[in-house]
Amino acid sequence: IIVISGIISSVKIDSVASKLYSDADILYTHLKENDSSKAKASLDSAEEVFKKHKVLLEATSNHEEILRIELSYGHVREFIENDQMGDALASCNEIKHLIKHLPSNFKLKAENIL
């Protein structure tokens, strides 16, 4: 049962990470184009997906990395609101980097679940 759960969780993490990365890539494009209204909409969508899967991510990943992703979303929002697109791009790159490594850092451990 544990092995099957691990396999299912691994497949799910790959799917979630792929969606999150795609959303972050879209956000990055809007930031690079200096389109704050589209960037805000993309950010809202990306955060919604992240929040929907946060429990799974916390159960299977390093909690500090999940917190860094969450904080980076907040930084991107602040930078967009203050029209600091360069800083928003940098934070978005951090999000992409962290999300890219979620599947390779997958660990179904009791300490993550508890």
Phi and psi restraints in degrees (value plus and minus 20) as a CYANA .aco file:
   2 ILE   PHI     -84.3   -44.3
   2 ILE   PSI     -61.3   -21.3
   3 VAL   PHI     -84.4   -44.4
   3 VAL   PSI     -64.5   -24.5
   4 ILE   PHI     -82.9   -42.9
   4 ILE   PSI     -62.8   -22.8
   5 SER   PHI     -81.6   -41.6
   5 SER   PSI     -60.0   -20.0
   6 GLY   PHI     -83.6   -43.6
   6 GLY   PSI     -61.6   -21.6
   7 ILE   PHI     -85.9   -45.9
   7 ILE   PSI     -66.6   -26.6
   8 ILE   PHI     -82.0   -42.0
   8 ILE   PSI     -63.7   -23.7
   9 SER   PHI     -83.5   -43.5
   9 SER   PSI     -59.0   -19.0
  10 SER   PHI     -82.7   -42.7
  10 SER   PSI     -64.1   -24.1
  11 VAL   PHI     -83.6   -43.6
  11 VAL   PSI     -62.6   -22.6
  12 LYS   PHI     -84.0   -44.0
  12 LYS   PSI     -62.4   -22.4
  13 ILE   PHI     -81.5   -41.5
  13 ILE   PSI     -62.4   -22.4
  14 ASP   PHI     -78.4   -38.4
  14 ASP   PSI     -64.5   -24.5
  15 SER   PHI     -85.6   -45.6
  15 SER   PSI     -66.4   -26.4
  16 VAL   PHI     -84.2   -44.2
  16 VAL   PSI     -65.1   -25.1
  17 ALA   PHI     -82.3   -42.3
  17 ALA   PSI     -59.4   -19.4
  18 SER   PHI     -82.4   -42.4
  18 SER   PSI     -64.5   -24.5
  19 LYS   PHI     -84.9   -44.9
  19 LYS   PSI     -64.9   -24.9
  20 LEU   PHI     -83.0   -43.0
  20 LEU   PSI     -60.1   -20.1
  21 TYR   PHI     -86.2   -46.2
  21 TYR   PSI     -62.6   -22.6
  22 SER   PHI     -80.6   -40.6
  22 SER   PSI     -64.1   -24.1
  23 ASP   PHI     -82.3   -42.3
  23 ASP   PSI     -61.7   -21.7
  24 ALA   PHI     -86.1   -46.1
  24 ALA   PSI     -55.0   -15.0
  25 ASP   PHI     -87.2   -47.2
  25 ASP   PSI     -60.1   -20.1
  26 ILE   PHI     -84.6   -44.6
  26 ILE   PSI     -64.3   -24.3
  27 LEU   PHI     -77.9   -37.9
  27 LEU   PSI     -65.8   -25.8
  28 TYR   PHI     -77.7   -37.7
  28 TYR   PSI     -63.2   -23.2
  29 THR   PHI     -81.0   -41.0
  29 THR   PSI     -64.9   -24.9
  30 HIS   PHI     -86.0   -46.0
  30 HIS   PSI     -57.1   -17.1
  31 LEU   PHI     -85.7   -45.7
  31 LEU   PSI     -63.3   -23.3
  32 LYS   PHI     -83.5   -43.5
  32 LYS   PSI     -53.5   -13.5
  33 GLU   PHI    -100.3   -60.3
  33 GLU   PSI     -21.8    18.2
  34 ASN   PHI      43.4    83.4
  34 ASN   PSI      10.5    50.5
  35 ASP   PHI    -120.4   -80.4
  35 ASP   PSI      69.9   109.9
  36 SER   PHI     -86.2   -46.2
  36 SER   PSI     -53.7   -13.7
  37 SER   PHI     -89.4   -49.4
  37 SER   PSI     -62.6   -22.6
  38 LYS   PHI     -89.0   -49.0
  38 LYS   PSI     -55.4   -15.4
  39 ALA   PHI     -83.2   -43.2
  39 ALA   PSI     -63.7   -23.7
  40 LYS   PHI     -81.7   -41.7
  40 LYS   PSI     -63.1   -23.1
  41 ALA   PHI     -84.0   -44.0
  41 ALA   PSI     -62.0   -22.0
  42 SER   PHI     -84.7   -44.7
  42 SER   PSI     -60.5   -20.5
  43 LEU   PHI     -83.7   -43.7
  43 LEU   PSI     -64.2   -24.2
  44 ASP   PHI     -77.9   -37.9
  44 ASP   PSI     -65.2   -25.2
  45 SER   PHI     -84.5   -44.5
  45 SER   PSI     -65.0   -25.0
  46 ALA   PHI     -83.1   -43.1
  46 ALA   PSI     -63.3   -23.3
  47 GLU   PHI     -85.2   -45.2
  47 GLU   PSI     -56.7   -16.7
  48 GLU   PHI     -82.3   -42.3
  48 GLU   PSI     -65.1   -25.1
  49 VAL   PHI     -83.8   -43.8
  49 VAL   PSI     -63.6   -23.6
  50 PHE   PHI     -79.6   -39.6
  50 PHE   PSI     -67.8   -27.8
  51 LYS   PHI     -83.9   -43.9
  51 LYS   PSI     -56.3   -16.3
  52 LYS   PHI     -82.0   -42.0
  52 LYS   PSI     -53.5   -13.5
  53 HIS   PHI    -129.1   -89.1
  53 HIS   PSI     -10.4    29.6
  54 LYS   PHI     -79.7   -39.7
  54 LYS   PSI     -61.1   -21.1
  55 VAL   PHI     -81.8   -41.8
  55 VAL   PSI     -65.2   -25.2
  56 LEU   PHI     -82.1   -42.1
  56 LEU   PSI     -63.5   -23.5
  57 LEU   PHI     -82.9   -42.9
  57 LEU   PSI     -61.9   -21.9
  58 GLU   PHI     -87.5   -47.5
  58 GLU   PSI     -51.5   -11.5
  59 ALA   PHI     -95.5   -55.5
  59 ALA   PSI     -39.5     0.5
  60 THR   PHI    -142.9  -102.9
  60 THR   PSI     -18.3    21.7
  61 SER   PHI    -155.6  -115.6
  61 SER   PSI     154.0   194.0
  62 ASN   PHI     -89.9   -49.9
  62 ASN   PSI     105.1   145.1
  63 HIS   PHI     -79.9   -39.9
  63 HIS   PSI     -55.7   -15.7
  64 GLU   PHI     -84.8   -44.8
  64 GLU   PSI     -57.7   -17.7
  65 GLU   PHI     -86.8   -46.8
  65 GLU   PSI     -60.0   -20.0
  66 ILE   PHI     -84.5   -44.5
  66 ILE   PSI     -61.5   -21.5
  67 LEU   PHI     -83.8   -43.8
  67 LEU   PSI     -59.9   -19.9
  68 ARG   PHI     -83.3   -43.3
  68 ARG   PSI     -59.2   -19.2
  69 ILE   PHI     -83.0   -43.0
  69 ILE   PSI     -67.2   -27.2
  70 GLU   PHI     -80.9   -40.9
  70 GLU   PSI     -64.7   -24.7
  71 LEU   PHI     -85.5   -45.5
  71 LEU   PSI     -57.5   -17.5
  72 SER   PHI     -85.7   -45.7
  72 SER   PSI     -57.4   -17.4
  73 TYR   PHI     -78.4   -38.4
  73 TYR   PSI     -63.3   -23.3
  74 GLY   PHI     -82.5   -42.5
  74 GLY   PSI     -60.6   -20.6
  75 HIS   PHI     -84.3   -44.3
  75 HIS   PSI     -62.8   -22.8
  76 VAL   PHI     -78.4   -38.4
  76 VAL   PSI     -64.7   -24.7
  77 ARG   PHI     -79.7   -39.7
  77 ARG   PSI     -66.5   -26.5
  78 GLU   PHI     -81.7   -41.7
  78 GLU   PSI     -63.6   -23.6
  79 PHE   PHI     -85.7   -45.7
  79 PHE   PSI     -58.7   -18.7
  80 ILE   PHI     -83.7   -43.7
  80 ILE   PSI     -66.0   -26.0
  81 GLU   PHI     -81.8   -41.8
  81 GLU   PSI     -48.9    -8.9
  82 ASN   PHI    -119.3   -79.3
  82 ASN   PSI      -6.9    33.1
  83 ASP   PHI      34.7    74.7
  83 ASP   PSI      22.4    62.4
  84 GLN   PHI    -131.5   -91.5
  84 GLN   PSI      52.9    92.9
  85 MET   PHI     -86.1   -46.1
  85 MET   PSI     -53.0   -13.0
  86 GLY   PHI     -82.1   -42.1
  86 GLY   PSI     -64.5   -24.5
  87 ASP   PHI     -88.5   -48.5
  87 ASP   PSI     -56.3   -16.3
  88 ALA   PHI     -83.4   -43.4
  88 ALA   PSI     -60.5   -20.5
  89 LEU   PHI     -81.0   -41.0
  89 LEU   PSI     -63.2   -23.2
  90 ALA   PHI     -82.4   -42.4
  90 ALA   PSI     -63.9   -23.9
  91 SER   PHI     -87.0   -47.0
  91 SER   PSI     -56.2   -16.2
  92 CYS   PHI     -85.8   -45.8
  92 CYS   PSI     -58.7   -18.7
  93 ASN   PHI     -81.8   -41.8
  93 ASN   PSI     -58.4   -18.4
  94 GLU   PHI     -83.1   -43.1
  94 GLU   PSI     -62.6   -22.6
  95 ILE   PHI     -78.6   -38.6
  95 ILE   PSI     -68.2   -28.2
  96 LYS   PHI     -80.0   -40.0
  96 LYS   PSI     -62.6   -22.6
  97 HIS   PHI     -82.1   -42.1
  97 HIS   PSI     -67.1   -27.1
  98 LEU   PHI     -85.2   -45.2
  98 LEU   PSI     -62.7   -22.7
  99 ILE   PHI     -86.4   -46.4
  99 ILE   PSI     -59.2   -19.2
 100 LYS   PHI     -77.2   -37.2
 100 LYS   PSI     -52.7   -12.7
 101 HIS   PHI    -114.8   -74.8
 101 HIS   PSI     -19.9    20.1
 102 LEU   PHI     -76.8   -36.8
 102 LEU   PSI     -69.9   -29.9
 103 PRO   PHI     -82.2   -42.2
 103 PRO   PSI     -56.9   -16.9
 104 SER   PHI     -94.9   -54.9
 104 SER   PSI     -39.9     0.1
 105 ASN   PHI    -117.9   -77.9
 105 ASN   PSI      -9.5    30.5
 106 PHE   PHI     -77.9   -37.9
 106 PHE   PSI     107.9   147.9
 107 LYS   PHI    -167.8  -127.8
 107 LYS   PSI      94.9   134.9
 108 LEU   PHI    -112.1   -72.1
 108 LEU   PSI      76.6   116.6
 109 LYS   PHI    -145.2  -105.2
 109 LYS   PSI     130.8   170.8
 110 ALA   PHI     -78.1   -38.1
 110 ALA   PSI     -57.4   -17.4
 111 GLU   PHI     -85.1   -45.1
 111 GLU   PSI     -47.6    -7.6
 112 ASN   PHI     -96.5   -56.5
 112 ASN   PSI     -52.7   -12.7
 113 ILE   PHI     -99.4   -59.4
 113 ILE   PSI     -56.9   -16.9
